[in-house]
Amino acid sequence: MKKQISTKNAPQAIGPYSQAISANGFLFISGQLGVTPAGEFAGSSVEAQAQQSLTN
């Protein structure tokens, strides 16, 4: 059985995909940019955007 997973603490999916899907013991996640939940890039450095991507 598959279950769609989403959170408002990360940017919402744009387009016909989900933030994540759980199915048969696996977790499939979509790619994340270094974007805040408000939809703006988290700073101008690679480090700040990488950290935001992992937070998402």
mmCIF file of the N, C-alpha and C atoms, coordinates in Angstrom:
data_MODEL
# 
_entry.id   MODEL 
# 
loop_
_atom_site.group_PDB 
_atom_site.id 
_atom_site.type_symbol 
_atom_site.label_atom_id 
_atom_site.label_alt_id 
_atom_site.label_comp_id 
_atom_site.label_asym_id 
_atom_site.label_entity_id 
_atom_site.label_seq_id 
_atom_site.pdbx_PDB_ins_code 
_atom_site.Cartn_x 
_atom_site.Cartn_y 
_atom_site.Cartn_z 
_atom_site.occupancy 
_atom_site.B_iso_or_equiv 
_atom_site.pdbx_formal_charge 
_atom_site.auth_seq_id 
_atom_site.auth_comp_id 
_atom_site.auth_asym_id 
_atom_site.auth_atom_id 
_atom_site.pdbx_PDB_model_num 
ATOM 1   N N  . MET A 1 1  ? 0.835  -1.169 0.000   1.00 0.00 ? 1  MET A N  1 
ATOM 2   C CA . MET A 1 1  ? 0.000  0.000  0.000   1.00 0.00 ? 1  MET A CA 1 
ATOM 3   C C  . MET A 1 1  ? 0.888  1.243  0.000   1.00 0.00 ? 1  MET A C  1 
ATOM 4   N N  . LYS A 1 2  ? 0.526  2.247  -0.783  1.00 0.00 ? 2  LYS A N  1 
ATOM 5   C CA . LYS A 1 2  ? 1.339  3.456  -0.797  1.00 0.00 ? 2  LYS A CA 1 
ATOM 6   C C  . LYS A 1 2  ? 0.614  4.588  -0.096  1.00 0.00 ? 2  LYS A C  1 
ATOM 7   N N  . LYS A 1 3  ? 1.422  5.468  0.518   1.00 0.00 ? 3  LYS A N  1 
ATOM 8   C CA . LYS A 1 3  ? 0.885  6.585  1.276   1.00 0.00 ? 3  LYS A CA 1 
ATOM 9   C C  . LYS A 1 3  ? 1.626  7.849  0.874   1.00 0.00 ? 3  LYS A C  1 
ATOM 10  N N  . GLN A 1 4  ? 0.886  8.891  0.527   1.00 0.00 ? 4  GLN A N  1 
ATOM 11  C CA . GLN A 1 4  ? 1.486  10.177 0.188   1.00 0.00 ? 4  GLN A CA 1 
ATOM 12  C C  . GLN A 1 4  ? 1.869  10.885 1.482   1.00 0.00 ? 4  GLN A C  1 
ATOM 13  N N  . ILE A 1 5  ? 3.067  11.460 1.509   1.00 0.00 ? 5  ILE A N  1 
ATOM 14  C CA . ILE A 1 5  ? 3.557  12.175 2.684   1.00 0.00 ? 5  ILE A CA 1 
ATOM 15  C C  . ILE A 1 5  ? 3.841  13.612 2.285   1.00 0.00 ? 5  ILE A C  1 
ATOM 16  N N  . SER A 1 6  ? 3.380  14.557 3.106   1.00 0.00 ? 6  SER A N  1 
ATOM 17  C CA . SER A 1 6  ? 3.672  15.961 2.839   1.00 0.00 ? 6  SER A CA 1 
ATOM 18  C C  . SER A 1 6  ? 3.749  16.721 4.154   1.00 0.00 ? 6  SER A C  1 
ATOM 19  N N  . THR A 1 7  ? 4.419  17.860 4.118   1.00 0.00 ? 7  THR A N  1 
ATOM 20  C CA . THR A 1 7  ? 4.540  18.725 5.280   1.00 0.00 ? 7  THR A CA 1 
ATOM 21  C C  . THR A 1 7  ? 4.459  20.174 4.840   1.00 0.00 ? 7  THR A C  1 
ATOM 22  N N  . LYS A 1 8  ? 3.919  21.011 5.696   1.00 0.00 ? 8  LYS A N  1 
ATOM 23  C CA . LYS A 1 8  ? 3.880  22.446 5.410   1.00 0.00 ? 8  LYS A CA 1 
ATOM 24  C C  . LYS A 1 8  ? 5.180  23.113 5.843   1.00 0.00 ? 8  LYS A C  1 
ATOM 25  N N  . ASN A 1 9  ? 6.116  22.335 6.440   1.00 0.00 ? 9  ASN A N  1 
ATOM 26  C CA . ASN A 1 9  ? 7.401  22.865 6.891   1.00 0.00 ? 9  ASN A CA 1 
ATOM 27  C C  . ASN A 1 9  ? 8.450  22.849 5.785   1.00 0.00 ? 9  ASN A C  1 
ATOM 28  N N  . ALA A 1 10 ? 8.054  22.481 4.596   1.00 0.00 ? 10 ALA A N  1 
ATOM 29  C CA . ALA A 1 10 ? 8.933  22.487 3.428   1.00 0.00 ? 10 ALA A CA 1 
ATOM 30  C C  . ALA A 1 10 ? 8.134  23.059 2.261   1.00 0.00 ? 10 ALA A C  1 
ATOM 31  N N  . PRO A 1 11 ? 8.824  23.526 1.223   1.00 0.00 ? 11 PRO A N  1 
ATOM 32  C CA . PRO A 1 11 ? 8.087  24.062 0.072   1.00 0.00 ? 11 PRO A CA 1 
ATOM 33  C C  . PRO A 1 11 ? 7.152  23.016 -0.514  1.00 0.00 ? 11 PRO A C  1 
ATOM 34  N N  . GLN A 1 12 ? 5.974  23.435 -0.915  1.00 0.00 ? 12 GLN A N  1 
ATOM 35  C CA . GLN A 1 12 ? 5.006  22.522 -1.498  1.00 0.00 ? 12 GLN A CA 1 
ATOM 36  C C  . GLN A 1 12 ? 5.458  22.075 -2.883  1.00 0.00 ? 12 GLN A C  1 
ATOM 37  N N  . ALA A 1 13 ? 5.079  20.882 -3.260  1.00 0.00 ? 13 ALA A N  1 
ATOM 38  C CA . ALA A 1 13 ? 5.427  20.344 -4.572  1.00 0.00 ? 13 ALA A CA 1 
ATOM 39  C C  . ALA A 1 13 ? 4.775  21.191 -5.659  1.00 0.00 ? 13 ALA A C  1 
ATOM 40  N N  . ILE A 1 14 ? 5.547  21.491 -6.678  1.00 0.00 ? 14 ILE A N  1 
ATOM 41  C CA . ILE A 1 14 ? 5.030  22.239 -7.828  1.00 0.00 ? 14 ILE A CA 1 
ATOM 42  C C  . ILE A 1 14 ? 4.929  21.246 -8.975  1.00 0.00 ? 14 ILE A C  1 
ATOM 43  N N  . GLY A 1 15 ? 3.745  21.015 -9.441  1.00 0.00 ? 15 GLY A N  1 
ATOM 44  C CA . GLY A 1 15 ? 3.565  20.042 -10.508 1.00 0.00 ? 15 GLY A CA 1 
ATOM 45  C C  . GLY A 1 15 ? 2.903  18.786 -10.002 1.00 0.00 ? 15 GLY A C  1 
ATOM 46  N N  . PRO A 1 16 ? 2.877  17.761 -10.840 1.00 0.00 ? 16 PRO A N  1 
ATOM 47  C CA . PRO A 1 16 ? 2.123  16.536 -10.534 1.00 0.00 ? 16 PRO A CA 1 
ATOM 48  C C  . PRO A 1 16 ? 2.919  15.497 -9.736  1.00 0.00 ? 16 PRO A C  1 
ATOM 49  N N  . TYR A 1 17 ? 3.578  15.918 -8.673  1.00 0.00 ? 17 TYR A N  1 
ATOM 50  C CA . TYR A 1 17 ? 4.304  14.954 -7.850  1.00 0.00 ? 17 TYR A CA 1 
ATOM 51  C C  . TYR A 1 17 ? 4.109  15.284 -6.382  1.00 0.00 ? 17 TYR A C  1 
ATOM 52  N N  . SER A 1 18 ? 4.545  14.378 -5.523  1.00 0.00 ? 18 SER A N  1 
ATOM 53  C CA . SER A 1 18 ? 4.392  14.532 -4.080  1.00 0.00 ? 18 SER A CA 1 
ATOM 54  C C  . SER A 1 18 ? 5.737  14.841 -3.451  1.00 0.00 ? 18 SER A C  1 
ATOM 55  N N  . GLN A 1 19 ? 5.729  15.349 -2.238  1.00 0.00 ? 19 GLN A N  1 
ATOM 56  C CA . GLN A 1 19 ? 6.982  15.544 -1.512  1.00 0.00 ? 19 GLN A CA 1 
ATOM 57  C C  . GLN A 1 19 ? 7.614  14.188 -1.215  1.00 0.00 ? 19 GLN A C  1 
ATOM 58  N N  . ALA A 1 20 ? 6.806  13.209 -0.887  1.00 0.00 ? 20 ALA A N  1 
ATOM 59  C CA . ALA A 1 20 ? 7.314  11.864 -0.605  1.00 0.00 ? 20 ALA A CA 1 
ATOM 60  C C  . ALA A 1 20 ? 6.184  10.848 -0.711  1.00 0.00 ? 20 ALA A C  1 
ATOM 61  N N  . ILE A 1 21 ? 6.575  9.599  -0.979  1.00 0.00 ? 21 ILE A N  1 
ATOM 62  C CA . ILE A 1 21 ? 5.644  8.473  -1.016  1.00 0.00 ? 21 ILE A CA 1 
ATOM 63  C C  . ILE A 1 21 ? 6.271  7.336  -0.202  1.00 0.00 ? 21 ILE A C  1 
ATOM 64  N N  . SER A 1 22 ? 5.483  6.749  0.685   1.00 0.00 ? 22 SER A N  1 
ATOM 65  C CA . SER A 1 22 ? 5.901  5.574  1.427   1.00 0.00 ? 22 SER A CA 1 
ATOM 66  C C  . SER A 1 22 ? 5.178  4.377  0.812   1.00 0.00 ? 22 SER A C  1 
ATOM 67  N N  . ALA A 1 23 ? 5.955  3.345  0.435   1.00 0.00 ? 23 ALA A N  1 
ATOM 68  C CA . ALA A 1 23 ? 5.341  2.165  -0.176  1.00 0.00 ? 23 ALA A CA 1 
ATOM 69  C C  . ALA A 1 23 ? 6.164  0.922  0.135   1.00 0.00 ? 23 ALA A C  1 
ATOM 70  N N  . ASN A 1 24 ? 5.523  -0.078 0.690   1.00 0.00 ? 24 ASN A N  1 
ATOM 71  C CA . ASN A 1 24 ? 6.140  -1.384 0.946   1.00 0.00 ? 24 ASN A CA 1 
ATOM 72  C C  . ASN A 1 24 ? 7.469  -1.289 1.694   1.00 0.00 ? 24 ASN A C  1 
ATOM 73  N N  . GLY A 1 25 ? 7.537  -0.435 2.697   1.00 0.00 ? 25 GLY A N  1 
ATOM 74  C CA . GLY A 1 25 ? 8.750  -0.305 3.507   1.00 0.00 ? 25 GLY A CA 1 
ATOM 75  C C  . GLY A 1 25 ? 9.804  0.607  2.911   1.00 0.00 ? 25 GLY A C  1 
ATOM 76  N N  . PHE A 1 26 ? 9.530  1.237  1.786   1.00 0.00 ? 26 PHE A N  1 
ATOM 77  C CA . PHE A 1 26 ? 10.464 2.163  1.148   1.00 0.00 ? 26 PHE A CA 1 
ATOM 78  C C  . PHE A 1 26 ? 9.922  3.580  1.246   1.00 0.00 ? 26 PHE A C  1 
ATOM 79  N N  . LEU A 1 27 ? 10.822 4.562  1.247   1.00 0.00 ? 27 LEU A N  1 
ATOM 80  C CA . LEU A 1 27 ? 10.435 5.966  1.230   1.00 0.00 ? 27 LEU A CA 1 
ATOM 81  C C  . LEU A 1 27 ? 11.050 6.610  -0.004  1.00 0.00 ? 27 LEU A C  1 
ATOM 82  N N  . PHE A 1 28 ? 10.207 7.126  -0.881  1.00 0.00 ? 28 PHE A N  1 
ATOM 83  C CA . PHE A 1 28 ? 10.641 7.785  -2.103  1.00 0.00 ? 28 PHE A CA 1 
ATOM 84  C C  . PHE A 1 28 ? 10.421 9.284  -1.923  1.00 0.00 ? 28 PHE A C  1 
ATOM 85  N N  . ILE A 1 29 ? 11.502 10.068 -2.033  1.00 0.00 ? 29 ILE A N  1 
ATOM 86  C CA . ILE A 1 29 ? 11.385 11.504 -1.827  1.00 0.00 ? 29 ILE A CA 1 
ATOM 87  C C  . ILE A 1 29 ? 11.728 12.253 -3.106  1.00 0.00 ? 29 ILE A C  1 
ATOM 88  N N  . SER A 1 30 ? 11.113 13.418 -3.254  1.00 0.00 ? 30 SER A N  1 
ATOM 89  C CA . SER A 1 30 ? 11.404 14.251 -4.415  1.00 0.00 ? 30 SER A CA 1 
ATOM 90  C C  . SER A 1 30 ? 12.654 15.078 -4.134  1.00 0.00 ? 30 SER A C  1 
ATOM 91  N N  . GLY A 1 31 ? 13.256 15.584 -5.181  1.00 0.00 ? 31 GLY A N  1 
ATOM 92  C CA . GLY A 1 31 ? 14.413 16.458 -5.024  1.00 0.00 ? 31 GLY A CA 1 
ATOM 93  C C  . GLY A 1 31 ? 14.019 17.737 -4.313  1.00 0.00 ? 31 GLY A C  1 
ATOM 94  N N  . GLN A 1 32 ? 14.927 18.295 -3.568  1.00 0.00 ? 32 GLN A N  1 
ATOM 95  C CA . GLN A 1 32 ? 14.664 19.528 -2.829  1.00 0.00 ? 32 GLN A CA 1 
ATOM 96  C C  . GLN A 1 32 ? 15.696 20.579 -3.208  1.00 0.00 ? 32 GLN A C  1 
ATOM 97  N N  . LEU A 1 33 ? 15.231 21.782 -3.406  1.00 0.00 ? 33 LEU A N  1 
ATOM 98  C CA . LEU A 1 33 ? 16.115 22.926 -3.578  1.00 0.00 ? 33 LEU A CA 1 
ATOM 99  C C  . LEU A 1 33 ? 16.348 23.565 -2.214  1.00 0.00 ? 33 LEU A C  1 
ATOM 100 N N  . GLY A 1 34 ? 17.264 24.476 -2.159  1.00 0.00 ? 34 GLY A N  1 
ATOM 101 C CA . GLY A 1 34 ? 17.515 25.212 -0.922  1.00 0.00 ? 34 GLY A CA 1 
ATOM 102 C C  . GLY A 1 34 ? 16.538 26.356 -0.769  1.00 0.00 ? 34 GLY A C  1 
ATOM 103 N N  . VAL A 1 35 ? 15.251 26.028 -0.814  1.00 0.00 ? 35 VAL A N  1 
ATOM 104 C CA . VAL A 1 35 ? 14.183 27.017 -0.770  1.00 0.00 ? 35 VAL A CA 1 
ATOM 105 C C  . VAL A 1 35 ? 13.437 26.889 0.553   1.00 0.00 ? 35 VAL A C  1 
ATOM 106 N N  . THR A 1 36 ? 13.116 28.029 1.156   1.00 0.00 ? 36 THR A N  1 
ATOM 107 C CA . THR A 1 36 ? 12.368 28.039 2.413   1.00 0.00 ? 36 THR A CA 1 
ATOM 108 C C  . THR A 1 36 ? 10.903 27.697 2.143   1.00 0.00 ? 36 THR A C  1 
ATOM 109 N N  . PRO A 1 37 ? 10.140 27.347 3.179   1.00 0.00 ? 37 PRO A N  1 
ATOM 110 C CA . PRO A 1 37 ? 8.714  27.089 2.982   1.00 0.00 ? 37 PRO A CA 1 
ATOM 111 C C  . PRO A 1 37 ? 7.963  28.285 2.367   1.00 0.00 ? 37 PRO A C  1 
ATOM 112 N N  . ALA A 1 38 ? 8.520  29.491 2.515   1.00 0.00 ? 38 ALA A N  1 
ATOM 113 C CA . ALA A 1 38 ? 7.901  30.684 1.922   1.00 0.00 ? 38 ALA A CA 1 
ATOM 114 C C  . ALA A 1 38 ? 8.194  30.786 0.426   1.00 0.00 ? 38 ALA A C  1 
ATOM 115 N N  . GLY A 1 39 ? 9.061  29.895 -0.101  1.00 0.00 ? 39 GLY A N  1 
ATOM 116 C CA . GLY A 1 39 ? 9.350  29.873 -1.532  1.00 0.00 ? 39 GLY A CA 1 
ATOM 117 C C  . GLY A 1 39 ? 10.536 30.713 -1.964  1.00 0.00 ? 39 GLY A C  1 
ATOM 118 N N  . GLU A 1 40 ? 11.364 31.151 -1.027  1.00 0.00 ? 40 GLU A N  1 
ATOM 119 C CA . GLU A 1 40 ? 12.531 31.964 -1.357  1.00 0.00 ? 40 GLU A CA 1 
ATOM 120 C C  . GLU A 1 40 ? 13.807 31.182 -1.066  1.00 0.00 ? 40 GLU A C  1 
ATOM 121 N N  . PHE A 1 41 ? 14.873 31.448 -1.871  1.00 0.00 ? 41 PHE A N  1 
ATOM 122 C CA . PHE A 1 41 ? 16.139 30.776 -1.625  1.00 0.00 ? 41 PHE A CA 1 
ATOM 123 C C  . PHE A 1 41 ? 16.683 31.186 -0.258  1.00 0.00 ? 41 PHE A C  1 
ATOM 124 N N  . ALA A 1 42 ? 17.254 30.226 0.449   1.00 0.00 ? 42 ALA A N  1 
ATOM 125 C CA . ALA A 1 42 ? 17.782 30.447 1.795   1.00 0.00 ? 42 ALA A CA 1 
ATOM 126 C C  . ALA A 1 42 ? 19.198 31.006 1.704   1.00 0.00 ? 42 ALA A C  1 
ATOM 127 N N  . GLY A 1 43 ? 19.324 32.281 1.493   1.00 0.00 ? 43 GLY A N  1 
ATOM 128 C CA . GLY A 1 43 ? 20.640 32.919 1.408   1.00 0.00 ? 43 GLY A CA 1 
ATOM 129 C C  . GLY A 1 43 ? 21.249 32.760 0.030   1.00 0.00 ? 43 GLY A C  1 
ATOM 130 N N  . SER A 1 44 ? 22.408 33.374 -0.137  1.00 0.00 ? 44 SER A N  1 
ATOM 131 C CA . SER A 1 44 ? 23.062 33.362 -1.445  1.00 0.00 ? 44 SER A CA 1 
ATOM 132 C C  . SER A 1 44 ? 24.218 32.367 -1.517  1.00 0.00 ? 44 SER A C  1 
ATOM 133 N N  . SER A 1 45 ? 24.570 31.748 -0.393  1.00 0.00 ? 45 SER A N  1 
ATOM 134 C CA . SER A 1 45 ? 25.704 30.813 -0.405  1.00 0.00 ? 45 SER A CA 1 
ATOM 135 C C  . SER A 1 45 ? 25.243 29.375 -0.637  1.00 0.00 ? 45 SER A C  1 
ATOM 136 N N  . VAL A 1 46 ? 26.139 28.591 -1.172  1.00 0.00 ? 46 VAL A N  1 
ATOM 137 C CA . VAL A 1 46 ? 25.874 27.166 -1.380  1.00 0.00 ? 46 VAL A CA 1 
ATOM 138 C C  . VAL A 1 46 ? 25.606 26.488 -0.039  1.00 0.00 ? 46 VAL A C  1 
ATOM 139 N N  . GLU A 1 47 ? 26.353 26.878 0.981   1.00 0.00 ? 47 GLU A N  1 
ATOM 140 C CA . GLU A 1 47 ? 26.204 26.261 2.294   1.00 0.00 ? 47 GLU A CA 1 
ATOM 141 C C  . GLU A 1 47 ? 24.808 26.499 2.870   1.00 0.00 ? 47 GLU A C  1 
ATOM 142 N N  . ALA A 1 48 ? 24.323 27.725 2.783   1.00 0.00 ? 48 ALA A N  1 
ATOM 143 C CA . ALA A 1 48 ? 23.001 28.049 3.334   1.00 0.00 ? 48 ALA A CA 1 
ATOM 144 C C  . ALA A 1 48 ? 21.900 27.305 2.587   1.00 0.00 ? 48 ALA A C  1 
ATOM 145 N N  . GLN A 1 49 ? 22.013 27.234 1.273   1.00 0.00 ? 49 GLN A N  1 
ATOM 146 C CA . GLN A 1 49 ? 20.991 26.544 0.484   1.00 0.00 ? 49 GLN A CA 1 
ATOM 147 C C  . GLN A 1 49 ? 21.055 25.032 0.684   1.00 0.00 ? 49 GLN A C  1 
ATOM 148 N N  . ALA A 1 50 ? 22.259 24.487 0.843   1.00 0.00 ? 50 ALA A N  1 
ATOM 149 C CA . ALA A 1 50 ? 22.401 23.043 1.099   1.00 0.00 ? 50 ALA A CA 1 
ATOM 150 C C  . ALA A 1 50 ? 21.778 22.691 2.455   1.00 0.00 ? 50 ALA A C  1 
ATOM 151 N N  . GLN A 1 51 ? 22.029 23.521 3.458   1.00 0.00 ? 51 GLN A N  1 
ATOM 152 C CA . GLN A 1 51 ? 21.447 23.273 4.780   1.00 0.00 ? 51 GLN A CA 1 
ATOM 153 C C  . GLN A 1 51 ? 19.921 23.321 4.729   1.00 0.00 ? 51 GLN A C  1 
ATOM 154 N N  . GLN A 1 52 ? 19.377 24.290 3.995   1.00 0.00 ? 52 GLN A N  1 
ATOM 155 C CA . GLN A 1 52 ? 17.913 24.385 3.876   1.00 0.00 ? 52 GLN A CA 1 
ATOM 156 C C  . GLN A 1 52 ? 17.349 23.165 3.145   1.00 0.00 ? 52 GLN A C  1 
ATOM 157 N N  . SER A 1 53 ? 18.056 22.697 2.135   1.00 0.00 ? 53 SER A N  1 
ATOM 158 C CA . SER A 1 53 ? 17.607 21.512 1.398   1.00 0.00 ? 53 SER A CA 1 
ATOM 159 C C  . SER A 1 53 ? 17.517 20.305 2.323   1.00 0.00 ? 53 SER A C  1 
ATOM 160 N N  . LEU A 1 54 ? 18.513 20.137 3.179   1.00 0.00 ? 54 LEU A N  1 
ATOM 161 C CA . LEU A 1 54 ? 18.503 19.018 4.131   1.00 0.00 ? 54 LEU A CA 1 
ATOM 162 C C  . LEU A 1 54 ? 17.425 19.205 5.189   1.00 0.00 ? 54 LEU A C  1 
ATOM 163 N N  . THR A 1 55 ? 17.177 20.434 5.601   1.00 0.00 ? 55 THR A N  1 
ATOM 164 C CA . THR A 1 55 ? 16.119 20.718 6.565   1.00 0.00 ? 55 THR A CA 1 
ATOM 165 C C  . THR A 1 55 ? 14.762 20.370 5.981   1.00 0.00 ? 55 THR A C  1 
ATOM 166 N N  . ASN A 1 56 ? 14.575 20.718 4.704   1.00 0.00 ? 56 ASN A N  1 
ATOM 167 C CA . ASN A 1 56 ? 13.303 20.410 4.042   1.00 0.00 ? 56 ASN A CA 1 
ATOM 168 C C  . ASN A 1 56 ? 13.072 18.918 4.030   1.00 0.00 ? 56 ASN A C  1 
# 
